[in-house]
Amino acid sequence: MDFLWKCATLGIIASLLGLALRKEREEQALLLGLAAAALIFVSALQSLQGVEELLRRAGERAGLTAVLTVPVLKSLGLALLGRFSASLCRDAGQASAAQAVELASACAILCVSLPLLQSLLELVFAYT
């Protein structure tokens, strides 16, 4: 809960400062917003370390190998990074760059998920 308050406070302060700067120094307002967003994003990723460890332990207890659990965790990270990066592009007024980032993110997730897909296909064909 404390983490969310810090992130929300940083976001609100950066937004208010950005509004004040935007009238005279639009580039600095954009950089301020990007810096605040990057700090909040890094903080959010650090808060997910406990979730990562929990998912790893749950996978081990369920008898799942790293071939099955690692692609899921990587896909989650890539999805978060892609969404965050696309939002930054949109905030900078670069809608086409945002769409390209989203496409690249989807392709990266597909590539990371190939071992999981291969295991699934082997399982399906082993039972047929």
N, C-alpha and C positions, 0 to 999 in steps of 0.2 A: 504494500500500500504506500509506503514511504517513497518507493521508487517512482510510482505513478505521479505522486504530488510533485516530485522534483522535475520530472519530465514535463508535466503540464505547466508548471511555473516557468520553466525555461522556454517552452513554446509560446506561452502568452507574452512574456517579456520580449522575446525576439520579434513576435508579431507586432507588438505595440511600437517598438523601436523601428521596425521596418516601415510601418505606416508613417512615422514621423520623418524618416529619412527619404522615403519614396518621392516626396515632392521635389526635393532638390538634388538628391544623389541616388538615382534609381539603381545604379550598378552596386553601390555599397549596400543598399537595402536587400538586393538579391543575394549578395555574398553573405550577409548576416543571416538571412533565412536558410541558406544552404549550410552554413556552419552549425547553426542551431539544430537543423534536421539531422546532420551527420552525428552530432553529439548524442542526440536522443536515440538515433538508430543504433549506435555502438553500445549505448547503455542497455537498450532493449535486448540486443544480442547477448550481452554479458549476463542478463537476468535469466536467459534460457539455458544456461549451462546445467542447472539442476534438472531441467526437463530432459536434456540430452542424456544425462547419467541415469535418470529413472527409466527412460526408454531402453537404454542399453541393458540395464539389469533385468527389466521385464522380458526383453528378448532372450537373454541368457536363461532365465528361469523357464520360459516357454519352449526352450530348445531350438530357438531360431538362430541360425548362423549369421555372421556379419554380412554375408552375401545378401541376406534378406533385409536386415535392419539398416545397414549403412546407406543404401540408396534412398530409403525413406527420409532419413535425416538430412542427407545432402539435398534432396529435392525440396525439403522444407526450407532450408537455408537459401537455395537458389530462388525459390519463389518469393521469399521475403526480400532478398536483394533486388530482384527484378522489379518487384512492385515499388519498392522504395526509389530505385533509380528512375523508373518511368515517371513517378510523381515529381521528382526533382526536375526532370526534363520538361514536364508540363508546366510546372511553376515558372520555369525560365522562358516559357512561350515556345517551346520546341515540341510540338505535338507529333511531328513525324519521327523525331528522334525517340520520343517516348514509345511509339508503336514499334520501332525497331528494337528497342531494349526489351519490350515485352515478347517479341518474336524470338529474340536471342535467348531470353530466359526460358521460354517454352522448349526450344531446341536443346538447350543445356540440360533441362530436366529430363527430356526424353533420352538423351545420351547417358545420363547418370542412371536412369532406370532400366537400361538394357539388361544388366545382369539379373535384375529382379524378374523382368519379362522372360528372359531365357529360362530361369528356374521354374517359372510358372508353366511355360510351354513343356518343359521336360516332365513336370509333374502330370500335366494333362495327358501327354502322349504315353506316359508310362502306364496309365490306367485304361487306355483304350486298346 
